[in-house]
């Protein structure tokens, strides 16, 4: 069997996005269902760009979980390590869409969700440790045993580790706990990715994170690459925003694909910004992830 290019840890479920834009959730009548969550979106994005990612997570035993597994498998994502929880249901996430910059999210993840129950028994630790890339997120640290499983995977990985700060205040009871755990994960990672709000929640300032490489996402303004004490601004790619959710996941997918292809950090950030803009111009997240030909066309 072909070895995997990347192991993607984290949240996966279904996104229920309103067919009525600029409408309060209480008034929305119909939705379209998509696969969602960091792990689902990023794994899909990388597969569409030609990589072979494995998703390391959990779904429920009901038809929504089957929908997630079937979609990812059809996209070329390795689902061997997408475990099925025997008891917990696949979580839905609802959002409102108020372009260009307001997209409130309503999570259904309490008291817990399948991916927060991720354990070392759910995947082949040696295969995951040997993959060229491993990706993990702050959301995966919000509960045990996913917390310990994620931190252990970061610490034991032999390739390039990328930690996405992924600060979701609604999923944490204690902001201080997020800060402590995010800094622990960041210390174990080669590259940290996050926006200004996420960096502030984790450490206050980029300098306080104490990492060698930080990619600071700045939305339509692009991103700032902080590497070995040097800061480089990378311009964004202007689009008419429909739904900003998922743009960061597209960014990460294209960023990793670019590094896998041997491109420089700065070029990887630029390509990630363009991929994020492509997704922001559409309603969906996972199903809007660009394929390599589309990304290259826009870049050209």
C-alpha positions in Angstrom: 0.0 0.0 0.0 1.2 3.5 -0.9 2.5 5.3 2.2 0.7 8.4 3.4 2.0 11.9 2.8 0.3 13.5 5.8 -1.6 12.5 9.0 -4.4 15.0 9.9 -5.6 14.9 13.5 -8.7 16.8 14.7 -12.3 17.7 14.4 -14.6 16.2 11.8 -18.3 16.1 11.4 -21.1 17.6 9.2 -21.6 21.2 8.4 -25.2 22.3 7.9 -24.9 25.6 5.9 -28.0 27.7 5.3 -29.4 28.0 1.8 -30.7 31.4 2.9 -27.8 33.9 3.2 -28.0 36.9 5.5 -30.6 35.2 7.6 -30.7 34.6 11.3 -30.4 30.9 12.2 -33.9 30.9 13.9 -35.4 31.9 10.5 -33.4 29.5 8.2 -35.6 26.8 6.7 -33.3 24.7 4.5 -29.6 23.6 4.7 -27.1 21.8 2.6 -25.0 19.2 4.3 -21.2 19.1 3.9 -18.3 17.3 5.5 -16.7 19.8 7.9 -14.2 20.4 10.6 -10.4 21.0 10.4 -9.5 17.4 9.7 -12.2 16.8 7.2 -11.6 20.0 5.3 -7.8 19.9 5.3 -7.6 16.2 4.4 -10.0 16.9 1.5 -8.0 19.9 0.4 -4.7 18.0 0.4 -6.2 15.0 -1.5 -7.5 17.4 -4.2 -4.1 18.9 -4.5 -2.6 15.4 -5.2 -1.3 14.3 -1.8 -2.4 11.1 0.0 -3.5 12.3 3.5 -4.8 10.1 6.2 -7.5 11.5 8.6 -6.9 10.5 12.2 -10.2 11.1 14.0 -13.6 9.5 14.9 -17.2 9.7 13.7 -20.4 8.2 15.0 -22.0 4.9 14.0 -25.0 6.5 12.4 -25.6 7.6 8.7 -24.0 11.0 9.2 -20.8 9.2 10.1 -21.2 7.0 7.0 -21.7 10.1 4.9 -18.4 11.6 6.2 -16.5 8.3 5.6 -17.9 7.8 2.1 -17.2 11.4 1.0 -13.6 11.4 2.3 -12.9 8.0 0.8 -14.2 9.1 -2.6 -12.0 12.2 -2.4 -8.9 10.0 -2.0 -8.4 10.4 1.7 -7.1 7.4 3.6 -9.9 6.6 6.2 -8.2 3.6 7.9 -7.7 5.7 11.0 -11.1 7.3 11.0 -12.5 5.2 13.8 -16.2 4.7 14.5 -17.3 5.4 18.0 -19.8 2.9 19.2 -21.9 5.3 21.3 -21.4 9.0 20.3 -23.1 10.6 17.3 -21.3 12.5 14.6 -21.6 16.2 15.6 -23.4 18.8 13.4 -22.2 22.3 13.1 -24.6 25.1 12.0 -23.5 28.6 10.8 -25.0 31.8 9.7 -23.6 33.5 6.6 -23.4 37.3 6.6 -20.8 38.3 4.0 -18.2 39.6 4.0 -17.0 39.1 7.5 -19.6 37.6 10.0 -20.2 33.9 10.1 -21.5 32.8 13.6 -21.0 29.1 14.4 -23.2 26.9 16.6 -21.5 23.7 17.7 -23.2 20.6 18.9 -20.4 18.9 20.7 -21.3 18.6 24.4 -20.8 16.9 26.7 -18.4 15.3 24.2 -17.9 14.3 20.6 -16.4 11.2 18.8 -13.2 13.0 17.8 -12.5 14.1 21.4 -12.4 10.4 22.3 -9.5 9.7 19.9 -7.1 7.2 21.5 -3.8 5.6 20.4 -5.6 2.4 19.6 -7.4 4.2 16.8 -4.4 4.4 14.5 -1.0 2.9 13.6 1.4 5.0 15.6 4.5 4.0 13.7 2.9 4.7 10.3 1.7 8.1 11.5 5.0 9.0 13.0 6.8 8.2 9.8 4.6 10.3 7.5 6.3 13.3 6.0 3.8 15.7 7.7 1.6 15.6 10.7 -1.1 18.2 11.4 -2.9 18.9 14.7 -5.1 21.6 16.1 -6.0 23.4 19.3 -9.5 22.0 19.2 -8.1 18.5 19.6 -6.7 19.6 23.0 -10.0 20.7 24.5 -10.8 17.3 26.0 -9.3 14.0 27.0 -8.3 11.5 25.7 -7.8 13.4 22.4 -5.7 15.9 24.3 -3.1 13.4 25.4 -3.3 11.4 22.1 -2.6 14.6 20.1 0.3 15.8 22.2 1.9 12.4 22.1 1.6 12.2 18.3 3.3 15.6 18.0 6.1 14.7 20.3 6.9 11.3 18.5 6.5 12.5 14.9 9.7 12.1 12.8 8.7 14.5 9.9 7.4 18.0 9.8 4.8 18.8 12.4 2.3 21.6 11.9 0.1 22.9 14.7 -2.9 25.1 13.9 -3.9 27.1 16.9 -7.6 26.8 16.0 -9.0 28.8 18.9 -12.7 28.2 19.3 -13.8 29.9 22.6 -17.1 28.1 22.7 -15.3 24.8 23.0 -13.3 25.7 26.1 -14.4 26.3 29.6 -11.1 27.8 30.7 -9.2 30.2 28.4 -6.1 29.7 30.5 -6.1 26.0 29.9 -6.2 26.6 26.2 -3.2 28.9 26.5 -1.2 26.4 28.5 -2.0 23.4 26.2 -1.6 25.4 22.9 1.9 26.6 24.0 2.8 23.0 24.9 1.7 21.8 21.4 3.4 24.7 19.7 6.7 23.9 21.4 6.5 20.4 19.9 5.7 21.6 16.4 8.0 22.7 13.6 5.5 25.2 12.2 2.6 27.0 14.0 -0.3 28.5 12.0 -2.9 30.9 13.4 -4.5 34.3 13.0 -4.0 37.3 15.3 -6.8 36.5 17.6 -5.6 32.9 18.0 -2.0 34.0 18.8 -3.3 36.4 21.4 -5.4 33.7 23.1 -2.5 31.3 23.1 0.4 33.5 24.1 -0.5 37.2 23.9 2.1 38.0 21.3 3.9 36.1 18.5 7.2 36.5 20.4 5.7 34.8 23.5 4.9 31.7 21.5 8.6 31.1 21.3 8.5 29.1 18.0 10.9 29.1 15.1 8.3 29.4 12.4 4.9 31.1 12.7 2.5 31.7 9.9 0.2 34.6 11.0 -2.9 34.6 8.8 -4.4 38.0 8.2 -7.4 37.3 6.0 -7.7 39.4 2.9 -4.4 41.1 3.8 -2.5 37.8 3.2 -0.2 36.5 5.9 3.0 37.3 7.7 5.7 34.6 7.8 7.9 34.8 10.9 10.9 32.5 10.5 14.2 32.5 12.3 13.7 36.0 13.6 12.8 37.4 10.2 9.3 38.7 9.4 8.0 38.7 5.8 4.6 39.9 4.7 2.9 37.9 1.9 0.1 39.7 0.1 -3.4 38.2 -0.1 -5.6 37.4 -3.1 -8.7 39.7 -3.1 -12.1 38.0 -3.8 -15.7 38.7 -3.1 -16.3 36.8 0.1 -19.3 34.5 0.4 -18.3 32.4 3.4 -15.0 32.9 5.2 -15.3 29.6 7.1 -13.0 27.0 5.7 -10.6 29.4 4.1 -8.0 28.8 6.8 -8.3 25.0 6.2 -7.7 25.5 2.5 -4.7 27.7 3.4 -3.2 24.9 5.4 -3.9 22.2 2.8 -2.1 24.2 0.0 0.7 25.3 2.4 1.5 21.6 3.1 1.2 20.6 -0.5 3.6 23.3 -1.5 6.2 22.3 1.2 5.8 18.6 0.1 6.6 19.8 -3.5 9.8 21.4 -2.2 8.7 25.0 -2.4 10.0 27.7 0.0 8.1 28.7 3.1 7.2 32.1 1.5 5.9 30.6 -1.7 3.9 28.0 0.4 2.3 30.9 2.3 1.4 32.7 -0.9 -0.2 29.6 -2.4 -2.0 28.9 0.8 -3.5 32.5 0.7 -4.8 32.0 -2.8 -6.3 28.6 -1.9 -8.0 30.2 1.1 -9.4 33.0 -1.1 -10.9 30.4 -3.6 -12.8 28.8 -0.8 -13.9 32.1 0.8 -15.6 33.0 -2.5 -18.0 30.0 -2.2 -20.5 28.7 0.4 -19.1 25.3 1.0 -15.8 24.3 2.9 -14.8 20.8 2.0 -16.5 20.7 -1.4 -15.0 24.1 -2.3 -11.4 23.0 -1.8 -9.5 23.7 -5.0 -8.0 21.0 -7.1 -4.4 21.5 -8.2 -5.3 22.6 -11.8 -7.7 25.3 -10.4 -5.1 26.6 -7.9 -2.4 26.8 -10.6 -4.8 28.6 -13.0 -5.6 31.3 -10.4 -2.0 31.6 -9.4 -1.1 32.1 -13.1 
